[in-house]
Amino acid sequence: MTVRTLTCQVQSVEDLTPDVFRVMLEGRAEAIAHAPGQYLELAVDDETWVPFSIACADNGEGRLELHIQHWPERTHSARLREMLTHPARLSVRLPSGGCYLPPASEAPLMLIGAGTGFAQMKAIVEAALAENPARDIAIWWAVRERRDLYAEDLARGWALDHPNVVFHAIVESSEAELEPRDGIEWHRGRVDVVLASEVASIDEREIYFAGSPGMVYACVDTLAAKGLNEAQCHSDVFDYAPRVPFLPLPDGEPAREALSPGEALALEGNDPEAGAKDES
């Protein structure tokens, strides 16, 4: 699709947690068409565009959903929050990103996301289930604290309504209370460590990663030991923070990012102000 610049109306802003808020935008349906998994860029000023995953599949209704992590100490984050306090019209550029779900695909899906990386997973799940309600989907959503599962009931609902969907919630905090709930398989710890112990097979699965470069490559390295191949992997990280070689070296030496020192420093922590998407 051709990237377009247009103006959208802010329809609503809703706090999902003290740190994450949902923004609903409205625009011409044909102008905001996008593939599930792509992202848009919001104009903070004439020279600054900040990228965010589109958290909904394109349903032809002319609406866009964003999940935005608020970082008070970051200038662009604070400015965005201020801009969205009252109904406004914003300049938007979309669609961008080569990490998306192609139409008519049938392979089982494995979606691995951290924090607001859930936004990209949400769009992919919505599109996949709309096309084939029986599609095999495994969702692995990693967060630091239990409260960061800001769409827990939505993900549970997918699993409860579709026996072919499994929702794995991974909470890093050792102090979080993880009470049994239908529709959730709980795990505690770091996402790559959990995947190492809990994933038995990845054969024939198309795998989508949504998070910081460090998180994504840690998961790639973990799954490499289970037979992962590059062709089945999809992530925007592979475009803005590529690594050569992609898979770990045979002797266990970690692969190195194909970035200059300055680029690597700018991308550290997946800072949205440095051009990476706001997924942590």
N, C-alpha and C positions, 0 to 999 in steps of 0.2 A: 504494500500500500504506500502511496505517496504521503510524505509527512506534510501536514497542514497546520497553519497557524490560525486560530480563531478565538473568539471571545465566548466564555461560558458564564452563566449565572450561578452564583452560589445559592443552592437551594436550602441546605441545612448544614449545621456543624454540631456534632454530638460527641461529648467526652465518653470514651469507652473505658478508660482507666485514668488515673491521675497523669499518665504520661502519653497516652495514645488517644487521638481523636479521629472521628470519621467525618469526611467531607463529602457531600453529595453535590455534584455539579449538573447543570442542565444546558444542553445545546442542541443544535440541529442534528437529528439522528444520522443523516447521511454524512455529516461532517465529522462526527466523532466515532465512526466505524473503526474497529480495531480487532485484532486477533486475541484470543484468550492467552494471557501471559505477557502481553506487551505493556509498555509504560508510556507515560506522558511527561511533559515538562511544564512546570508553572513558572510564569514570569514574576520574579520578585521586584525587579526594576528593569530598565531598558537593556541592561547588559547581563543580567543574571537569570538563568533558568535552572530550576531545581527539579530533578527527576523523581517520580514516584510511580510505583506499580499501579496499574488500573485494577481495582479489586472487584471487578464484575465482568461477566461475559457480556458481549454485545448482543442485546435483545431487541434492538431497533426502537427503543423507547426514548432515546436521546438523553440518557442519564449516565453519569460516570461516578464511580465510588472510589475514594482514596482512604487509606489508613495511614495517618501521619504520626510519627514519633516526635514528641516535643522535647527538644533539648534547650532549656532556658539559656544555657551559656553560649549557644551558637547564634550568631547574628542572623543568619538566614532563617533559622527555625523560629526565633522570636518574631521576626518580621512577618513571616507567613501566618503565625498565630494571630498577630495583630490585624493583618489584612482580612482574616476570616472571622473576626469577632462579630462583624455586622454583614448583612447581605451585601454582596458586591459582585461586580463583573470582573473576571480575571482573564488574562491572556494565557492561552494554552497552546502547546505544540504537541502534535501526535499524528500517527502512532510511531513509536520507536521500539527497537529491540527485536533480536532474532530468536529469542527464547520464547516460543509460544507453541500451543497445541495445534497441530495441523488438522484440517477437517478430514473426516472419514478414517481416522486412525483407530486401530482396534487393539493395539498392544496393551497389556496391563501397565498401570501407572504406579510409580513410586515417587511421592512428592515429599521433599525434605526441606523444611524451612525453619528459620529462626526469627523470633520477634515479629515485626511487621512484614517479614517475608511471607507471612500467611496471606497477605493481600494477593500476591501473584498466584499462590496455590488456590485460593478461593475462586478466582476467575477460571482457572483451568478445570477445577472440579465441577463448577456450574455448567461449563460448556460440555465437558465429557458426559455428565449424567443426562443433560438435555438431549444429547445425540444418541446415547446408549445407556439407559438406566441400569443395565446389568454389567457394565464395565468394571473390571477388577481394579480397585484403587486403594493404595496404602498411603495414608497421610501420617507423616512424622513431623510434629510441630514442637520445637524446642524453645523454652523460655527460661529466664533466670528464676522468677518467682511465680507462684501459682496464680497470682492476680494478673499476670501478663498474658494469660490465656483469654484474651478479651472477646473471643468469639467461640468459647468452649461449647456453648449450647448449640450453636450452628453446626459445628463439626460433629458433635454427638448426634444431632438430628440426621445428618447424612448417613452415619453408621447405623442408626436405629431404623431408618427407612429403607436402607439398601444393604442387604446381607453381604454384598460383594465389596462394601467399603469398610475399611478398618481404620480407626482413628487412634494413633499412638501419641500421647501427650508426654513430653519429656521435660521434667522440671529439675533444674540444676541445684536449687537450694536444698540443703540437707534438712532444713527445719520445716519445710512446707508440709502441710497435712494433705495427704492424697487418699481421700476416702473412696471406697469402691462406688462406681457409678456405671450404669448400663451405657454402652456406647463408647467407653473410653478404656484403653489399655494404658495404664500408668507406667512410667519409667522414671528413675531418678538418676541424675548425673549429667555428664557432658554428652552432647549428641553423638559425637563420633565413637565414644566409648560404648554408649548404649547400642549403636548400630553394630559394633564389633561383636557384641555378645548376643544380640537378639535377632539379627537378620541371618537366615539360613541360606537363602538363595535369591539371586537377582536375575536369573535366566529369563530372557525375553522381555524384561521390563524396560520401559522408557522411564528414565530417572531425571527429575527436575529438581534443581537445587536453588534455594532463595535465601540469601544471607550475605554476610561479609566474606571477602576473599579467604580469610583465615578459616572460617567455619566451613566454607564450601570445599576447600582443598583438603582439610582434615577428614571430611566425609569421603571425598574421592579416594584418599589414601587408604582409609579403612575398608572401603568396598572393593578396592583393587585386589585385596587378598581373597576376595570371594568371587573373582573372575570378571570384574568390571572391565568393560572396554569403552574406549572414548566415544564410539558412535552412539552409544545409548545414553550419553550424558548431555544435559541441556542446562545452561545457566547464563545469565547476562554477565556474570563474573568472568567467564571465559573470553568475553570481548574486551572488557575494560581493564582486566588484570590477568592477562594470559600467563601461563606457566609452561616452561620448556625444560624437560619433557613433561607431557601432561600427566602421565602415570609415574609412580615412584620408580627409581632406578632399581635394578635387580639386587644390588648389594645393600639396599636399604637406605642409601644416601638420599636425602630429600631432594626433590626437584626444585629448581630455582625459577623465580618469576622472571619473565622476559620484560623487565622494566628498568629504566634508568634509576639511579638512587633518588633523584628528585621525584619521579613518578611514584616510586614505592612509598616514599615518605608521605606524599599527598594522599595516597589511597589507604594508608594505615588506619584501621578502625572503620573502614567503609564510611567515611565522613561525607554526608550528602553535599556539604559545601565544597568538597574537592571534586565533585562530578560523579560520584558513585550514588547508587540509589539508597534511599533511607531504609535499609533493612539491617537489623542488628540482632 
